[in-house]
Amino acid sequence: MKRFLGFLVSVLLLASLFTLPAMAEDSIEFMTGTSIDSALYMQYQDMVAQFAAANPDAPAIELIPSSTDHEGEVKTRLAGGNAPDMWMTHGWSLGRYADYLTDLSAEEWATSVSLLLDGVMRGANGEIYALPLNVDIAGILYNADVLASVGYTADDIKTWDDFITCCRKLKDAGKTPIYNAGKDRWPTGLYVDWIAPGCFSQADLEGMLTGTFAQESYRKVLDMVNTFTTNGFFNADYSSATSDDIARALAQGETGFSFIMNFVLVTAFEYAPDAKLGFMQIPAFTAENQPYYVVGEKDAIGAWKDGANVDTCKAFLRFLAQPENVAALASASGQMSGLTNATSDLGSLQASVDKASAYAGVPYFDRVFMPSGAWDAIVSTTEMVVTQQQTVDVALAQIAADYQELKK
């Protein structure tokens, strides 16, 4: 009888391992998706300290700065069932991460999400899986004094022919026309997101959604990058340069342009507060077409639905969503607030944001028209062209093959 009771106790203990609720852990891991020296990361540090002071019994929040492959690291963690408690969703809260994230639509702040983000962040039934700190409005970064030195303003550049002519004049004047961060790698993929919307017809885009790769339209993107490379428009230290180097080059008047998000300008103003910097429209391919801006989700934070500290994560997001806090975070990223009840202080960038309202906004090309997981392929094949390691034909064949494989 004793032996039977001992066996029964063992069975019950074993079963309890599968039925007990998850216990809270001592710390909460937050993969920020931003570098440790960025203004946004510093704001996170300040707000984590404030939250800890107000909630001394809550688990500590551990900030994890971005590596050169935030997306890849998140995917690996998800595949291994070891997701971080919170992570920056970088445009994919709905399209890629919805199955892993907690639905936050019942949170009070969810009613204040910018309408500009509804189409990319809300599910069919109103679900929302991340707190958007900002609305990502992106164009080409520029230094106005550098452009003026060769007789240009940002408003003069309406077509890619205008852009290329300006770049040639900058190079002749001893300036680096376009600065990029090859060491960080991911910014190289942005050439596709910035250039592609002007290359694809509506029929091409519809085909991309259903599995037909528009190869000749994509070729135009890589041809443009190849034009930049063969004309010597990129910085000589491309392979070792970081996004911080872009900020310095813009601030110090060493370069005219860069294809990257506005957080770089926030850093640049720290180096040179009086620099005349902004972000401009992305040129059209012909004078008959209109320039545009890229608009989407960027710095948004979601919470792992199976994490041990979901309630604390929600409380932290509520803290960040307070109007004064989300305004400070959006300001640090150089973007409009993601919530309508907060207004970011964009300072010298306000004029660029105001100008953007006169143009059409297009979504990030990779997030809508390329299959999930394509970003690494976009970066690597564009790198082939930037570094001249492969021809456009080879890079194009590779991205076409990657598209078809990922569409399976």
N, C-alpha and C positions, 0 to 999 in steps of 0.2 A: 504493500500500500504506500509506504514511504517513497519507494522507488517510482511508483506511478505519479505521486504528487510532485516529486522533483522533476519528472519529465514534463508534467503539465505546466509547471512554473516556467521551465525553460522555453516551452512553446509560446507561452504568453509573452515572455520577455522578448523573444525573437519577433513576434508579431508587432510588438509595440514599436520596434525600430522603424516600421513602415507606416505607422498610423499616428505617431506623435507629431504635433505641429513643429515646424522648424523653429529652433531656438535662436534668439537674437545673438549676433556675433559682436565682438568687442570693437570692431571698426567697420566703416562703410567705404568701399572702394569706388571712387569717382574718376573715370577716365575722361579727362577734360577735353582732349582733342586740340589743345592749344599749347604752345611752347612755354617753358618755364619763365622766359624773360618777356612775355607779352603783357600788355596792359590788362587784357582780360584775365589772364592767370593771376595777376596781382590782385585784381578785384575779387576773384574767387577766394584767394587766401584771406582777405579781409573779412569776407562774408562768412566763411567757415568759422573764423575766430568769433565773430559776433553770434553766430548760431550756437556754438559750443558754450559761450558764456551764458546765453539765455536758456540753454538746455543741458545743464551739467550732468544729468543722468543718462543722456542719449549716447549711443556709440559714437566714437570719434569719426569724422569724415576725413578720409585720406585722399588727397589730391594726387592724381597721376598725370604728369605732363605728357604731351603728345610725342610719339616717336615719329620717324619718317613714314610710318605705315599704320596710321590709326585704324583705317578700315580693315586692313589685314589682321591686325591684332584682335579687333572686336570679333571678326568672323571666326578666328581660331578659338577664341574663348567660348563663343556660342556653340560651335561644333563640339567642343569638349564638355559642354554642360556646366561650364565654370564661368558664367557671365559675370561681369562686374555688377555691383549693386546699381550703379548709375553710369551712363555714358552719353557723350555728345553724339547725336545721331546724324550729323553732317548731311542732311538732306534726305535721309532714308527712314525716318521714324515710321512712316506708313508703308512705303513700298518694300522695304526689306526687313524691318525689325518688329513689325506689328505683332507677330506671333510670340515674341519674347518679352514685350513690354506691357506694363500695367496701363489699362485704359484710364486716362485722367480726365475724362469729359465731365465727371461729376464735381471736379474741383471748381471752386468759385472763380478762379482766374480764367478758366476755360471759356467763359462767355465774353472775355475781352480780347481773345486772339484776333490779330489783324485779319481783315477779309482778304488781304493779298496772299495769305497763307492757307486759306480754307481749301483751295483746290489741290494743294499738295500735302496737307497735313491732316485733313479730316477724312474719316472713313465714310462709307455710305450711310451709316446710321448715326453720324455725328461723333464717332469715336475720335479721340486725340491722344496720342501716345507720348508726347513730349511737350515740355514747356519751352516755347520759342522765346529766346531772349531778344532776338532781333529779326528784322526782315532783310535778307541779303539782297541788296541792289548792287550789282557789279558791272563795271565797265573797264576801260583801260586806264591805269594810273598814269599820271603825267606830271612833269615839272614845267610850269608855265614860263619861267624865266629861260629855261633851256630851249623850249620851243620858240620863244620870242627872239632868241639869239640867231635863229635862222629864218626869221620872218614869218613864223606861224603862231596861230592861237589854236586851242583845242577845237573851237567852233569851225575852223577852216577845214577840218578833216572829216569829210562826209563819206568818202569811198576808200577802198583799199588802195587804189592808185594814189590818192592824196596821201595816205599813210606812208606808203613806200617811198614816195618822192620826199616827204619830210624826213624819213629815216636816212635816206641817202645824203641829204644836206647835213644832218646831224653827224653822220660818220665823217663827211668831208671836213666838218668843223672840229673834229677831234673828240667828239662825244660818243659814248656808247648808245646806240639808238634804243635797244631793248635789253633790259636786265632780267635775268631769270635765275632761279635757284636750283641748279642741278643736283646739289647734295641732298636737298630735301626731297627731290624727285617729283612729288605729287604736283607741284605747280606746272610742270611741263604738260600734264594732261589738260590743263585749262585752255591751252590753245585750241583744243577740239571744242570745248564747251563755248568758247567765245566766238570762234569762226564758223562752226558748223551751222548755226541757225540761218545764216545767210546763203548757205550752199544748197540746201535741200528743198525741193518742191513739196507741196502738200501730198502729192501722190507718193513721193519718196518716203516721207515720214509715215504715212499710213502703211506702206510696205514694211518699213522697219519694225513697226509694232506687230506685224503678223508673220515675220520671219524672212522677209526678203531684204537682204543687205544691199543698200543703194551704193554700189561700189564707186561709180564715177562721181557721185556727189561727195563721197568721203575723200576721194582723190583730191578734190579741190582744196580741202582742208590741209592735207599733207603737202600739196604743192605750195600753198601759201607759207607753211612752216619752212619748206625747202628754200623758198625765195628769201626768207629772213636769214637762213643759214648761209646760202651761197653768196649773199651780198655782204656777209660779215656784220650783220646787225646785232648779234648776241655778244654778251660780255665774254671776254677771253677766259675768265675764271669760272665759267659756267659749271664745270664739274665739281668744284669745291664751294660754290656760293650757296648761301642760305637765304631765307626770307629776310633775315635781319640785315644781310648785306644789301638786299634790294632797298630796304628802308634807308640805309646809309647813303647809297648811291643817289637815290631820289633827293634826299635831304641836302646832300652836298653838291647837287647840280652836275653829277657825273653822267647821268642818263636822262633820256627823254621819256621813255615809256616802260611800263611793266604790265604783264597780264596776270594779275593776282587780286585777291580780295582787299577790302579797304582797311583791314586791321594793320596792314603794312604802312599805310599812311599815318595811322595813329602813332606808330613807333617812329616814323620819320619826323613827325612834328616834335617828338621828344628830343631828337638830335638837332633840329633846326626849327624852333617855334615860328619863325617868320618866313619860312620857305613858302613859295607860292605853288602849292600842290593841290591836286584834285583828281577826280576820275571822270572820264569822258565817255561819250557814246561809242559803241562798237561800229565801225564803218560797214557800209553796204558794198556789195560787189559792183553795182552799177549806179549811176546817178538817178535812174528811174526807181530804185528801191530806197527804203528808208533805213537809217541807222537804228540801233536798238540797244537795250540793256538786258542783262541776265538777272532774273529775279527768282528767289527761292528760299528754302529753309537752310540755315547754316548752323548757328550756335543754338541748338535746342537740346534739352536734357530729358532723357527718359529713364524710368526705373524698371529693373528686372522684375517681372511678375512673380518669379519663383524665389526671389531673394529672401533672406532671413530678416531683412530690416525694411520692408516695403513701407510700413507706416512712418518710420523716421525719414525715409527718402521723400515721401509725400510732404511731410512737415517741412523738410528743407526746401523743397520746390515751392511750397507756399511762401516761405520766407523770401526766397529769391524773387517771387512774383509780386511782392509788395512794390507799389509804383516807384518809390524812390530807389529801390534796389535794382529792379529790371532796367530803369532808366540809366543807372550808373553802369550796368553791365553792357547795355547796348551802346552807350557812349564809348566805352573802352574798346569796342569792336569797330567803331566808326560807322555804325549802321542805325537805321530807324528802329525804334522799339518794336518788339514783336507783340506787345499788348497795347491796346488802344487807350488804356487809362494811364499810360506813362509816356513821357516825351524825352528822348535822348538829347543831350547837348553835343551837337556835332561840330560846333565851332567853325573852323575854316572849311569843313566838308559840307556844310549846309547848302552852300551855293551849288555844289555838284548834285546833291540830292534834289534840290529844287529844279534844276535843269532836266534831270532824268524824268520828271513827271510829264515832260512834253513829248516823250518817245514811247514806243511800244516796249513792253517787257516780255521776254521769252523765258521759258523754263531752262534749267540746266539740261543740255542735250543728253548727257549720259544717263541721267536719272529717269528720263521718260522714254527715250528711243533706243537705248542699248540694254541688253539683258543684264539681270542682276549678276554682279561679279565681274563686270567688264572693265572696271576702272583700272586695274593693274595692267590689263592688255592695252588700254588706251594710252597709259603713261609709257609703257615699255616700247610700243610701236612708234609713238611720237618722238621718244628719245632716240630711236634709231635714225630718224631724219635730222634731228637737231645736231647730233654728234657725227652724222654722215657715216655711221657704221653700216647702214644699209641704204639702198635706194628707196625711193618712194614706192616703186613697184613691189619690192620685197615687203616693206612695212605694210602696204595696203593688203597684200595677199595674207599676211599674218593676222591682221585685225579682222579681215573677212572670215578667216578660218576660226578665229576665237569667237566671233559673233555666232557662227553656226553651231559651234560646240556648246556654247553657253545657252543657246536657245532650245537645246534638246530637252 
